[in-house]
Amino acid sequence: MNTRHLVAVLLVGSISANGWAAEFQERPTRPSIPTSPNTAVVSFVSKMLAEHPQVKAAQFAANASQSLQSAAAKPLYNPELDFEL
């Protein structure tokens, strides 16, 4: 057997041995995340977001733009009066 074949066999053997050994290594476990949220924290954050001045300003701006958009979509009522002399 020439040296190229020997190197190839050793290389393939070491790669497959490393892959085989990696399958049996114990994987680290992640800590479990609680599924029920802390209601005190959720209510506090919701209250703070509702009362924050920048959030209120953004809500007012969004409402204003929606009102302008709906007003622009309505037809303009402009009656004409005709008089004959």
C-alpha positions in Angstrom: 0.0 0.0 0.0 1.4 3.3 -0.9 1.6 6.3 1.4 -1.3 8.2 -0.2 -3.7 5.4 0.5 -2.4 5.1 4.1 -2.9 8.8 4.7 -6.4 8.7 3.2 -7.4 5.7 5.4 -6.0 7.4 8.5 -7.7 10.7 7.7 -11.1 9.0 7.0 -10.8 6.9 10.1 -10.0 9.8 12.4 -12.9 11.9 11.0 -15.4 9.2 11.4 -14.1 8.3 14.9 -14.5 12.0 16.0 -18.0 12.1 14.6 -18.9 8.9 16.3 -17.6 10.0 19.6 -19.4 13.4 19.3 -22.7 11.6 19.1 -22.2 10.1 22.5 -21.0 13.2 24.3 -23.6 14.6 26.7 -25.0 17.8 25.4 -25.5 20.7 27.9 -29.1 21.2 28.9 -30.8 24.7 28.8 -32.5 25.9 31.9 -36.2 25.7 31.7 -38.1 28.9 31.2 -41.3 29.3 33.3 -44.4 29.2 31.1 -46.6 31.3 33.4 -45.6 35.0 33.3 -45.3 36.9 36.5 -48.5 38.9 36.6 -47.2 41.7 38.7 -44.4 42.4 36.3 -46.7 42.2 33.3 -49.2 44.6 34.8 -46.5 47.0 35.9 -45.0 47.1 32.4 -48.4 47.5 30.7 -49.3 50.4 33.1 -46.0 52.1 32.4 -46.3 51.8 28.7 -49.9 53.1 28.7 -48.9 56.1 30.8 -45.6 57.0 29.1 -45.7 60.4 27.4 -43.8 59.3 24.3 -46.1 56.4 23.8 -49.2 58.6 24.2 -47.8 61.1 21.7 -47.2 58.3 19.2 -50.7 57.0 19.7 -52.2 60.5 19.2 -50.1 60.9 16.0 -51.2 57.6 14.6 -54.9 58.4 15.4 -54.5 61.8 13.7 -53.0 60.3 10.6 -55.8 57.6 10.4 -58.4 60.4 10.8 -56.9 62.4 8.0 -56.7 59.3 5.8 -60.3 58.4 6.3 -61.4 62.1 5.7 -59.4 62.2 2.5 -61.1 59.0 1.2 -64.5 60.6 1.5 -66.0 62.4 -1.4 -66.1 66.2 -1.2 -69.6 67.5 -1.0 -69.7 70.8 -2.8 -73.1 71.8 -4.1 -73.4 74.4 -6.8 -76.1 77.1 -7.1 -77.2 78.2 -10.5 -79.2 81.5 -11.0 -80.6 82.7 -14.2 -81.3 86.4 -14.8 
